[in-house]
Amino acid sequence: MLHSLVLFTFLLLGTLTLPFLVLQKPAPRTSLRGEFEDALASLNKQQNSLKSFSQESGTKFVVPNGIGIGTLSWGDKKRGFTTKTKITKKYKNANPGVYNAGDLSLVYSTLTKAGIRFVDTSEIYGLSSLSSGQSSEELIGKFGDIDLEGIATVKGTKISWSWMNFMGRRGSSGILKAIQDSCDRLSVGYVDLYQVPFPFPYIGGQRKIIKGLKLARDRGLTNHFGVANLNGKKLMSMAKLFASQDLEIASNQIEFRCVTSAAEHLVRLFIHSSPSLPPSLPPSLHPFIHSSIHPFIHPFTRPSISSLLNRKAMFDGTLETCKRLGIVVLAAKPLGGGLACGKYTAMNPTGGKIGTPKYSFNELDPLSPLHNALRQVAIMVQSRLKDEHDSAEKNLRKNFPVPEITTSMVAINWVVAKGAVPLCGVSRNDEANEVVDCLGWKLSSAELERLDDACDEMEGR
C-alpha cells in the first residue's frame, strides 16, 4: 500500500511538471559577435545619454539652426507609410506617395548631416505601426543618435491625449512611466525636451502632471519641458504652475489645423445656418476647432503663427509672452497642409498630381493673393541671392551654389523670420533637400512686407 502511494505521488508530480518542462524553450545560443554588438550598443546609449545631459542640463533649450523635423506622418499607415521593406514599382504605382523606413532613414540622415538636428515626435505618432516596431519614436531610435560628425541630435517628444491616458495612467507616477516608455522606444536614456499639450485630461489633474515632470527631471530622464496650444494669457498662468515645482517652460508648440477639415466645414455650415447661436453652445462640440470659427466654441488648439494662413499669435500676445519668458515657439505644420506654400492653388488644385483635387476651387481662390505673393517673393529671393553670389563684395556664398528657391522655402523662412521654429514634416528625400536649402539665407524686410501685405488683404486688415 505504501509503495503504491509513493508511486502515485511521483506520477502526479511528473504530470504537473511535464508541461512546464516541455514549454520551456532552451536559451538561444549567442555568438561572441552578437554579445559584442549588444555591449557596444548599450555603451553607446549610455554615452549618448550622458553627453546630451551634460550639454543641456542647466542651459536654455536651443534648436540648432532654428528649424526642426516634424515626424507626425512617420509610421502612420494612413499617411502613406508602409512596413514593407521593399517597395516594388507596381506597388508604388498603385499607392502613389508611399514610403517606408528606408526612405525615412535617408531623410533623417540628409537633415541631421546638414545641421537640422531637432526631431519632434510623440508617443502617438505612427501608433498603427507600433506592433511592428515602426512607430515614429521607434523609427527615430533605430536611425541612431550620432551622425558622422559625432554631434548628438536633439530629441523632443510629448505625451498625447489618447486611450493610453485612461489605461492605468494616473498621478505623477503615470507621467514618469510615460517619459520612461518614450525613452525606451527612442533607444535613449534621456530625452532633451518633453512636452505636454494643455488642456490635458488626466486622472489627478494638472498638478500631478507637473509633479511627474519634476520626478523625471530629478531622475535625469529630461531637463527641459514644453507645453502646447497655449496663448499668451494661459501661458503666464501655466508658467506660475510650473514655477511652483521649481520648473520652467522651455517651449510652446502651437498646433495648426487646416481650415478646410471636414469637421470645421460642418461647424461653419451650422454657424452660417444659425446666425444667432446661444452662448450656451457646449464646449465639447468638437475638441479640435479653432475659436476663430465662432467665439462660443471652446478651443482645444489655439490659432497660431504656425503658417502664413494663421497669424493670430502675432496679434494676441502669444509671441510677445514667449519672447519675454524666453520660451521657444515651435510651429507645427508650417506649410498649412500645402495651402500656405502655394502647393495647391486655384489653378493647380491637385498639386501637380493626377487624381481628385484635395481642395475645391472655392476653398483655394480666396488664397490667391498669398499664392501670388509667394511666387513673386521666390523670384525676388532667387535674384537677390544670385547677385550676392556673383558680387565681389558679397562673396560669402561664392563656394556654394544658389539653390532653386521654391514657395515652400519662402513659407518656411517666413516662420523663422517671425521668431518661431518651423517643424517641417518630410517623408521623402527631395523634401528633405528642400528644407536643407532653407538654411543660409533670410527674407529681407521688403520680402516680408510683401507677404504680410498679402495676408492682410486676405484677412481684411
DRENZALO-470158 format. One line per field, with one value per residue (C-alpha): x, y, z; chain; residue number from 1. Coordinates in nm, 4 decimals, padded with zeros to 6 digits. Example, Ala and Ser with C-alpha at 12.3 -4.5 7.8 and 13.67 -1.06 7.14 Angstrom:
! DRENZALO-470158
x = (01.2300	01.3670)
y = (-00.4500	-00.1060)
z = (00.7800	00.7140)
mol = (A	A)
seq = (1	2)
//
This chain:
! DRENZALO-470158
x = (00.0000	00.2816	00.4659	00.1514	00.1060	00.4665	00.4377	00.1114	00.2760	00.5680	00.3329	00.1200	00.4225	00.5553	00.2215	00.2117	00.5704	00.5984	00.4048	00.6319	00.9400	00.8094	00.7031	01.0383	01.2498	01.6242	01.8099	01.9248	02.2926	02.4603	02.7815	03.0710	02.9978	02.6381	02.7432	02.9997	02.7420	02.4915	02.7548	02.8665	02.5077	02.4478	02.7695	02.6831	02.3375	02.4838	02.7461	02.4864	02.2621	02.5429	02.6681	02.3228	02.2553	02.5857	02.5304	02.1695	02.1425	02.1195	02.1041	01.8273	01.6670	01.8000	01.7006	02.0088	01.9818	01.6268	01.4488	01.3119	01.1966	00.8273	00.7527	00.3728	00.3492	00.6366	00.4936	00.1401	-00.0151	-00.2962	-00.0358	00.1394	00.3772	00.4208	00.6032	00.7208	01.0998	01.0946	00.8519	00.8054	00.7317	00.3897	00.3037	00.4307	00.2189	-00.0866	-00.0069	00.1418	00.3326	00.4049	00.7276	00.8925	01.1508	01.4362	01.3075	01.2746	01.6239	01.7614	01.5534	01.6870	02.0456	02.0108	01.8647	02.0907	02.4093	02.3049	02.2649	01.8882	01.9073	01.5938	01.3463	00.9923	00.7797	00.5100	00.4129	00.1068	00.2747	00.2741	00.0731	-00.0632	00.2892	00.3699	00.3084	00.5768	00.8255	00.7976	00.6159	00.7637	00.9613	01.0881	01.1992	01.3963	01.5570	01.6635	01.8093	02.0679	02.1637	02.5035	02.5807	02.9150	03.0447	02.9758	02.7197	02.4109	02.0643	01.8170	01.5067	01.1721	00.8655	00.5311	00.2541	-00.0672	-00.4351	-00.5309	-00.6656	-00.3239	-00.4070	-00.7084	-00.5410	-00.3616	-00.2007	-00.2713	-00.0889	00.2703	00.3988	00.1947	00.3708	00.7083	00.6335	00.5165	00.8509	01.0463	00.8481	00.9217	01.2925	01.2865	01.1204	01.3695	01.6552	01.7961	01.8311	01.7371	01.5107	01.6059	01.2522	00.9290	00.6071	00.2549	-00.0358	-00.2797	-00.5649	-00.4901	-00.7486	-00.5612	-00.6518	-00.5049	-00.5180	-00.2520	-00.0652	00.0046	00.1344	00.3749	00.4900	00.5526	00.7671	00.9681	01.0262	01.1523	01.3943	01.5221	01.5875	01.7709	01.5146	01.4809	01.5708	01.3533	00.9753	00.7368	00.3680	00.1397	-00.1669	-00.1362	-00.1889	-00.0165	-00.2600	-00.2752	00.0997	00.1530	-00.0759	00.0945	00.4380	00.3348	00.2150	00.5473	00.7373	00.5580	00.7556	01.0781	01.0343	01.0476	00.8641	01.1165	00.8846	00.5298	00.4263	00.1397	-00.0760	-00.2091	-00.5168	-00.6199	-00.9369	-01.0646	-01.1012	-01.4334	-01.5224	-01.4698	-01.6706	-01.9656	-01.9378	-01.9136	-02.2289	-02.4007	-02.2979	-02.3993	-02.7389	-02.7836	-02.6619	-02.7936	-02.6158	-02.6808	-02.3875	-02.4566	-02.3131	-02.1417	-01.7588	-01.7441	-01.8923	-01.5559	-01.2249	-01.0082	-01.1828	-01.0247	-01.2009	-01.1741	-01.4655	-01.7069	-01.6470	-01.8574	-01.6593	-01.4087	-01.0654	-00.8517	-00.5945	-00.5321	-00.4917	-00.1229	00.1679	00.2320	00.1898	00.1088	-00.2567	-00.2749	-00.1053	-00.3161	-00.0204	00.1288	-00.1629	-00.2933	00.0240	00.1456	00.4717	00.5375	00.4801	00.7062	00.9806	00.9526	00.9674	01.2443	01.0171	01.0903	00.7888	00.7601	00.5402	00.3725	00.2678	00.4316	00.3104	-00.0526	-00.1147	00.0130	-00.2164	00.0357	00.3123	00.1337	00.1452	-00.2301	-00.3678	-00.6880	-00.5168	-00.3470	-00.5878	-00.4237	-00.0719	00.0565	-00.0658	-00.3166	-00.6359	-00.9128	-00.8262	-00.7530	-00.9241	-01.2055	-01.1786	-01.3987	-01.1504	-00.8398	-00.9489	-00.9604	-00.5944	-00.4793	-00.3281	-00.0972	-00.0056	00.0777	00.2916	00.4783	00.5703	00.6811	00.8936	01.0550	01.1662	01.2907	01.4947	01.6405	01.7550	01.8957	02.0945	02.2348	02.3502	02.5121	02.6814	02.8191	02.9162	03.2843	03.1881	02.9412	03.1128	03.0155	02.8210	03.0823	03.1750	02.8144	02.5648	02.2478	01.9583	01.6406	01.4105	01.0606	00.7439	00.7712	01.1166	00.9810	00.6938	00.9335	01.1692	00.8736	00.8030	01.1704	01.1671	00.8717	01.0668	00.9272	01.0850	00.9106	00.8691	00.8906	00.7149	00.9083	00.8815	01.0847	01.4452	01.3580	01.1506	01.4430	01.6788	01.4280	01.4282	01.8096	01.8138	01.6235	01.9483	02.1996	01.9643	01.6855	01.3959	01.4597	01.2311	01.0800	01.0088	00.8496	00.6383	00.5121	00.3958	00.2385	00.0519	-00.0939	-00.2079	-00.3595	-00.5504	-00.6964	-00.7829	-00.9307	-00.6917)
y = (00.0000	00.2388	00.1606	00.2288	00.5662	00.6696	00.5647	00.7582	01.0697	01.0549	01.0070	01.3042	01.5336	01.4265	01.5009	01.8520	01.9479	01.7907	02.0675	02.3321	02.1377	02.0910	02.4545	02.5889	02.6647	02.6310	02.9608	03.0790	03.0430	03.3755	03.4241	03.6348	03.8805	03.9179	03.9727	04.2310	04.4210	04.4223	04.5504	04.8189	04.9350	04.9568	05.1566	05.3976	05.4501	05.5405	05.7715	05.9494	05.9971	06.1383	06.3614	06.5038	06.5567	06.7332	06.9637	07.0588	07.0464	07.3900	07.5695	07.7218	07.4980	07.5777	07.4349	07.4015	07.6260	07.7283	07.4526	07.1209	06.7898	06.7060	06.3321	06.3273	06.1002	05.8660	05.5182	05.6349	05.3990	05.6447	05.8996	05.6733	05.4756	05.1038	04.8449	04.6685	04.6549	04.6691	04.8724	04.7359	04.9607	04.8007	04.8678	05.2255	05.2928	05.1563	05.3590	05.6954	05.8737	05.5543	05.5385	05.3032	05.3031	05.3054	05.6291	05.7899	05.6792	05.8639	06.1710	06.1595	06.1314	06.4161	06.6580	06.5778	06.5924	06.9369	07.0617	07.0231	06.8127	06.8790	06.5924	06.6377	06.3289	06.1880	05.8597	05.8504	05.9280	05.6176	05.4237	05.1987	05.0577	05.0101	04.6337	04.6003	04.8185	05.1064	05.3825	05.7307	05.7070	05.3577	05.4591	05.7546	05.5216	05.2825	05.5588	05.6341	05.9274	06.0234	06.1373	06.1188	06.4314	06.2876	06.5534	06.4333	06.5111	06.6950	06.4854	06.6146	06.4017	06.4511	06.2762	06.2653	06.2778	05.9205	05.5982	05.5485	05.8072	05.6098	05.2666	05.2611	05.6048	05.8213	06.0501	06.1661	05.8088	05.7718	06.0704	05.9349	05.5992	05.7692	05.9510	05.6336	05.4411	05.7113	05.6959	05.3195	05.3493	05.6189	05.3945	05.6678	05.7121	06.0788	06.2962	06.6608	06.8038	06.6573	06.8327	06.8253	06.9678	07.1676	07.1483	06.7839	06.5457	06.3376	06.1427	06.3512	06.6863	06.9314	06.9406	06.5678	06.6165	06.8866	06.6716	06.3861	06.6140	06.7154	06.3489	06.2911	06.5832	06.4643	06.1174	06.2567	06.1499	06.5037	06.8590	07.0683	07.0813	07.2198	07.2920	07.3174	07.5098	07.7951	08.1622	08.4434	08.4670	08.0929	08.0669	08.3084	08.1025	07.7785	07.9321	08.0058	07.6476	07.5164	07.7581	07.6138	07.2935	07.4790	07.4098	07.6350	07.6159	07.5796	07.5654	07.6234	07.4166	07.5770	07.3375	07.4344	07.2681	07.3304	07.5403	07.3046	06.9995	06.8208	06.8804	07.2560	07.2710	07.1123	07.3669	07.6547	07.5363	07.5004	07.8516	08.0082	07.8419	07.9544	08.3163	08.3629	08.0853	08.0815	08.1445	07.8017	07.6158	07.3140	07.3287	06.9617	07.0229	06.9296	06.9307	07.0378	07.3543	07.6992	07.9715	08.1877	07.9944	08.1097	08.2834	08.0327	07.7287	07.6243	07.5787	07.2788	07.4105	07.7807	07.9719	08.0324	08.1595	07.8126	07.9297	08.2261	08.1242	08.1582	08.4619	08.5139	08.4635	08.7807	08.9836	08.8060	08.8403	08.4803	08.5678	08.8612	08.6486	08.3695	08.6185	08.7824	08.4460	08.3056	08.0322	07.8784	07.8799	07.5523	07.5920	07.2687	07.2236	07.5451	07.4805	07.4519	07.1222	07.2666	07.5719	07.8151	07.7400	07.7520	07.3763	07.3760	07.6797	07.7717	07.6957	07.3796	07.2169	06.8722	06.9924	06.8700	06.5139	06.3120	06.2472	06.4134	06.7636	06.7791	07.1183	07.2778	07.5940	07.7816	07.6977	07.7885	08.1014	08.3282	08.2347	08.3630	08.6883	08.4844	08.2325	08.5141	08.6869	08.3624	08.3205	08.6831	08.6638	08.3367	08.5152	08.8138	08.5906	08.3926	08.7111	08.8622	08.5523	08.5265	08.8887	08.8265	08.5164	08.6964	09.0123	09.0556	09.2424	08.9807	08.6532	08.4669	08.2199	08.2096	07.8482	07.7367	07.7144	07.9203	07.6791	07.6965	07.8958	07.7462	07.8858	07.6224	07.7516	08.1059	07.9974	07.8168	08.1139	08.3442	08.1424	08.1681	08.5437	08.5804	08.4204	08.0656	07.7265	07.5524	07.1780	07.0615	06.7341	06.5378	06.1803	06.1922	06.2879	06.5549	06.7260	06.6944	06.8611	07.1430	07.2010	07.1955	07.4653	07.6919	07.7332	08.0076	08.2878	08.5027	08.7026	09.0754	09.3348	09.4132	09.0447	09.0014	09.3114	09.1748	08.8522	09.0294	09.2659	08.9655	08.8129	09.1450	09.1570	08.8104	08.8860	09.2272	09.4161)
z = (00.0000	00.0915	-00.2329	-00.4324	-00.2575	-00.3280	-00.6926	-00.7300	-00.5818	-00.8268	-01.1193	-01.0074	-00.9692	-01.3064	-01.4720	-01.3232	-01.4073	-01.7514	-01.9372	-01.7889	-01.8889	-02.2399	-02.2794	-02.1635	-02.4686	-02.4437	-02.4177	-02.7593	-02.8230	-02.8790	-03.0647	-02.9407	-03.2219	-03.1051	-02.7433	-02.8535	-03.0621	-02.7741	-02.5317	-02.7767	-02.8362	-02.4597	-02.4100	-02.6925	-02.5469	-02.2057	-02.3578	-02.5740	-02.2729	-02.0580	-02.3401	-02.4077	-02.0367	-01.9764	-02.2735	-02.1977	-01.8196	-01.6665	-02.0010	-02.2079	-02.4670	-02.8144	-03.1534	-03.3800	-03.6885	-03.5958	-03.7943	-03.6671	-03.8112	-03.7755	-03.7654	-03.7487	-04.0545	-03.9639	-03.9131	-03.9940	-04.2485	-04.3217	-04.4338	-04.6823	-04.4603	-04.5224	-04.3138	-04.6304	-04.6508	-05.0309	-05.2404	-05.5889	-05.8845	-05.9229	-05.5560	-05.5826	-05.8908	-05.7137	-05.3988	-05.5036	-05.2301	-05.0358	-04.8326	-04.5841	-04.3057	-04.5573	-04.7116	-04.3685	-04.2728	-04.5756	-04.4836	-04.1274	-04.2475	-04.5005	-04.2455	-03.9495	-04.1561	-04.2798	-03.9215	-03.8763	-03.5612	-03.3582	-03.4025	-03.2713	-03.2151	-02.9882	-02.8289	-03.0528	-03.3875	-03.6058	-03.3497	-03.6269	-03.6784	-03.3097	-03.3281	-03.5969	-03.4077	-03.6557	-03.4710	-03.5012	-03.1762	-03.2582	-03.6072	-03.4676	-03.2152	-03.4914	-03.7079	-03.4404	-03.2239	-03.3643	-03.7173	-03.8960	-03.7204	-03.3782	-03.2811	-03.0960	-03.2270	-03.0027	-02.9401	-02.8249	-02.7612	-02.5945	-02.4114	-02.6119	-02.5405	-02.6213	-02.4781	-02.3157	-02.0505	-01.9337	-01.9296	-01.5964	-01.6111	-01.3125	-01.0760	-01.1025	-01.1424	-01.4614	-01.6175	-01.5088	-01.6712	-01.9930	-02.0209	-01.9461	-02.2094	-02.4683	-02.3826	-02.4312	-02.7723	-02.8715	-02.7511	-02.5274	-02.1554	-02.1729	-02.3858	-02.4416	-02.4389	-02.3033	-02.3956	-02.2560	-02.4582	-02.2470	-02.1630	-02.0981	-01.9477	-01.6922	-01.3820	-01.0999	-01.2754	-01.3882	-01.0578	-01.0762	-01.4288	-01.3106	-01.0186	-01.2594	-01.4738	-01.1687	-01.0818	-01.4361	-01.4057	-01.0688	-01.2133	-01.5145	-01.7772	-01.9121	-01.8179	-02.0493	-02.0569	-02.3128	-02.3459	-02.6456	-02.7596	-02.5065	-02.5868	-02.4003	-02.1104	-02.0427	-02.0843	-01.7952	-01.5703	-01.6666	-01.6059	-01.2456	-01.2006	-01.3308	-01.1053	-00.8009	-00.8638	-00.9483	-01.3214	-01.6269	-01.9583	-02.2390	-02.5415	-02.6586	-02.9589	-03.1447	-03.3375	-03.6784	-03.8197	-04.1759	-04.2016	-04.4688	-04.2468	-04.2725	-03.9068	-03.9331	-04.2544	-04.0745	-03.7937	-04.0423	-04.2175	-03.8817	-03.7799	-04.1108	-04.0929	-03.7303	-03.7056	-03.3535	-03.1673	-02.7921	-02.5566	-02.4058	-02.7047	-02.5441	-02.5377	-02.6382	-02.9842	-03.1316	-02.9432	-03.2380	-03.3580	-03.3564	-03.1623	-03.4732	-03.6225	-03.3555	-03.0219	-02.8297	-02.9421	-02.6806	-02.8432	-02.7547	-03.0028	-03.0289	-03.3560	-03.4099	-03.6123	-03.7492	-04.1076	-04.3279	-04.3129	-03.9367	-03.7834	-03.4730	-03.2372	-03.3850	-03.2523	-02.9375	-02.7277	-02.7642	-02.9392	-02.7086	-02.3976	-02.5239	-02.6028	-02.2608	-02.0803	-02.3017	-02.4390	-02.7797	-03.0138	-03.2071	-03.5158	-03.6217	-03.9855	-04.1116	-04.4669	-04.3624	-04.5363	-04.8638	-04.8531	-04.7037	-04.9518	-05.2859	-05.3448	-05.4016	-05.5839	-05.7614	-06.0935	-05.9598	-05.7115	-05.7363	-05.6544	-05.9892	-05.9353	-06.1327	-05.9431	-05.7471	-05.6190	-05.2483	-05.2173	-05.4148	-05.6237	-05.3750	-05.0979	-05.2961	-05.4817	-05.1696	-05.1069	-05.4462	-05.3065	-05.0828	-05.3526	-05.5980	-05.3339	-05.2598	-05.6255	-05.6524	-05.3359	-05.4523	-05.7709	-05.5667	-05.3338	-05.6243	-05.7965	-05.4762	-05.3811	-05.7339	-05.7174	-05.3802	-05.5146	-05.8188	-05.6355	-05.5482	-05.2316	-05.1105	-05.1844	-04.8671	-05.0812	-05.3554	-05.2970	-05.2623	-05.5494	-05.5166	-05.4564	-05.6591	-05.4317	-05.4035	-05.2474	-04.9711	-04.8784	-04.8665	-04.6385	-04.4013	-04.3793	-04.3123	-03.9947	-03.8960	-03.9556	-03.7190	-03.4350	-03.4429	-03.5165	-03.8079	-03.7598	-04.1195	-04.1864	-04.4500	-04.5730	-04.8967	-04.9576	-05.2155	-04.9459	-04.7037	-04.9522	-04.9927	-04.6171	-04.6120	-04.8819	-04.6395	-04.4437	-04.5178	-04.6213	-04.4781	-04.6135	-04.6459	-04.4890	-04.8314	-04.8965	-04.5548	-04.6096	-04.9427	-04.7758	-04.4791	-04.7125	-04.8956	-04.5659	-04.4563	-04.7859	-04.7257	-04.3639	-04.4470	-04.2189)
mol = (A	A	A	A	A	A	A	A	A	A	A	A	A	A	A	A	A	A	A	A	A	A	A	A	A	A	A	A	A	A	A	A	A	A	A	A	A	A	A	A	A	A	A	A	A	A	A	A	A	A	A	A	A	A	A	A	A	A	A	A	A	A	A	A	A	A	A	A	A	A	A	A	A	A	A	A	A	A	A	A	A	A	A	A	A	A	A	A	A	A	A	A	A	A	A	A	A	A	A	A	A	A	A	A	A	A	A	A	A	A	A	A	A	A	A	A	A	A	A	A	A	A	A	A	A	A	A	A	A	A	A	A	A	A	A	A	A	A	A	A	A	A	A	A	A	A	A	A	A	A	A	A	A	A	A	A	A	A	A	A	A	A	A	A	A	A	A	A	A	A	A	A	A	A	A	A	A	A	A	A	A	A	A	A	A	A	A	A	A	A	A	A	A	A	A	A	A	A	A	A	A	A	A	A	A	A	A	A	A	A	A	A	A	A	A	A	A	A	A	A	A	A	A	A	A	A	A	A	A	A	A	A	A	A	A	A	A	A	A	A	A	A	A	A	A	A	A	A	A	A	A	A	A	A	A	A	A	A	A	A	A	A	A	A	A	A	A	A	A	A	A	A	A	A	A	A	A	A	A	A	A	A	A	A	A	A	A	A	A	A	A	A	A	A	A	A	A	A	A	A	A	A	A	A	A	A	A	A	A	A	A	A	A	A	A	A	A	A	A	A	A	A	A	A	A	A	A	A	A	A	A	A	A	A	A	A	A	A	A	A	A	A	A	A	A	A	A	A	A	A	A	A	A	A	A	A	A	A	A	A	A	A	A	A	A	A	A	A	A	A	A	A	A	A	A	A	A	A	A	A	A	A	A	A	A	A	A	A	A	A	A	A	A	A	A	A	A	A	A	A	A	A	A	A	A	A	A	A	A	A	A	A	A	A	A	A	A	A	A	A	A	A	A	A	A	A	A	A	A	A	A	A	A	A	A	A	A	A	A	A	A	A	A	A	A	A	A	A	A	A	A	A	A	A	A	A	A	A	A	A	A)
seq = (1	2	3	4	5	6	7	8	9	10	11	12	13	14	15	16	17	18	19	20	21	22	23	24	25	26	27	28	29	30	31	32	33	34	35	36	37	38	39	40	41	42	43	44	45	46	47	48	49	50	51	52	53	54	55	56	57	58	59	60	61	62	63	64	65	66	67	68	69	70	71	72	73	74	75	76	77	78	79	80	81	82	83	84	85	86	87	88	89	90	91	92	93	94	95	96	97	98	99	100	101	102	103	104	105	106	107	108	109	110	111	112	113	114	115	116	117	118	119	120	121	122	123	124	125	126	127	128	129	130	131	132	133	134	135	136	137	138	139	140	141	142	143	144	145	146	147	148	149	150	151	152	153	154	155	156	157	158	159	160	161	162	163	164	165	166	167	168	169	170	171	172	173	174	175	176	177	178	179	180	181	182	183	184	185	186	187	188	189	190	191	192	193	194	195	196	197	198	199	200	201	202	203	204	205	206	207	208	209	210	211	212	213	214	215	216	217	218	219	220	221	222	223	224	225	226	227	228	229	230	231	232	233	234	235	236	237	238	239	240	241	242	243	244	245	246	247	248	249	250	251	252	253	254	255	256	257	258	259	260	261	262	263	264	265	266	267	268	269	270	271	272	273	274	275	276	277	278	279	280	281	282	283	284	285	286	287	288	289	290	291	292	293	294	295	296	297	298	299	300	301	302	303	304	305	306	307	308	309	310	311	312	313	314	315	316	317	318	319	320	321	322	323	324	325	326	327	328	329	330	331	332	333	334	335	336	337	338	339	340	341	342	343	344	345	346	347	348	349	350	351	352	353	354	355	356	357	358	359	360	361	362	363	364	365	366	367	368	369	370	371	372	373	374	375	376	377	378	379	380	381	382	383	384	385	386	387	388	389	390	391	392	393	394	395	396	397	398	399	400	401	402	403	404	405	406	407	408	409	410	411	412	413	414	415	416	417	418	419	420	421	422	423	424	425	426	427	428	429	430	431	432	433	434	435	436	437	438	439	440	441	442	443	444	445	446	447	448	449	450	451	452	453	454	455	456	457	458	459	460	461)
//
